[in-house]
């Protein structure tokens, strides 16, 4: 529902605005740090997301699931035909 990261981001932007209003050079420095932090955050998030979603892993999982379903159906059919 409400993610705390938005609160942190809002406070950071407000602090940046106050710094920029107080001193332009300090605001530029804070903006640079904000930009660097954002780039590092998005790079790390993308890197971790790509590690979890490798195409080979997804295909392998689907093939394994299909094999399990096929085996379950074959066992059920054999059980039904044998009259158990």
C-alpha positions in Angstrom: 0.0 0.0 0.0 2.4 2.7 1.2 6.0 2.1 0.5 8.4 3.8 3.0 10.9 4.5 0.2 8.6 7.2 -1.1 8.7 8.9 2.3 12.5 8.8 2.4 12.6 10.1 -1.2 10.3 12.9 -0.4 12.3 14.0 2.7 15.5 13.8 0.6 14.0 16.0 -2.2 12.7 18.5 0.4 16.2 18.6 2.0 17.7 19.1 -1.4 15.3 22.0 -2.1 16.2 23.6 1.2 19.9 23.3 0.5 19.5 24.6 -3.0 17.5 27.6 -1.7 20.1 28.2 1.0 23.3 27.9 -1.1 23.5 27.2 -4.8 26.8 25.4 -4.7 25.7 23.2 -1.8 22.4 22.5 -3.8 24.4 21.5 -6.8 26.6 19.2 -4.7 23.5 17.7 -3.1 21.9 17.2 -6.5 25.0 15.5 -7.8 25.0 13.1 -4.8 21.3 12.5 -5.4 22.0 11.7 -9.1 24.9 9.4 -8.2 22.8 7.6 -5.6 19.9 7.2 -8.1 22.2 5.7 -10.8 23.8 3.3 -8.3 20.3 2.3 -7.0 18.9 1.6 -10.5 22.0 -0.1 -11.6 21.9 -2.5 -8.6 18.2 -3.1 -8.9 18.5 -3.9 -12.6 21.5 -6.1 -12.1 19.7 -8.1 -9.3 16.5 -8.3 -11.4 18.4 -9.7 -14.4 20.2 -12.2 -12.2 16.8 -13.6 -11.1 15.2 -13.6 -14.6 17.7 -15.4 -16.8 16.0 -16.8 -19.9 17.5 -20.2 -19.5 16.2 -20.6 -16.0 12.6 -19.7 -17.0 12.6 -22.1 -19.9 14.2 -24.9 -17.7 11.5 -24.4 -15.1 8.7 -24.5 -17.6 10.1 -27.7 -19.2 10.4 -29.3 -15.7 6.8 -28.3 -14.8 5.6 -29.8 -18.1 7.4 -33.1 -17.4 5.9 -33.3 -13.9 2.4 -32.7 -15.3 2.9 -35.3 -18.0 4.1 -37.8 -15.5 1.2 -37.1 -13.1 -1.3 -37.5 -16.0 0.4 -40.8 -17.1 0.3 -42.2 -13.6 -3.4 -41.2 -13.2 -4.3 -42.8 -16.6 -2.4 -46.0 -15.7 -4.0 -46.1 -12.3 -7.5 -45.7 -13.9 -6.8 -48.3 -16.6 -5.6 -50.8 -14.0 -8.7 -50.4 -12.0 -7.2 -49.3 -8.7 
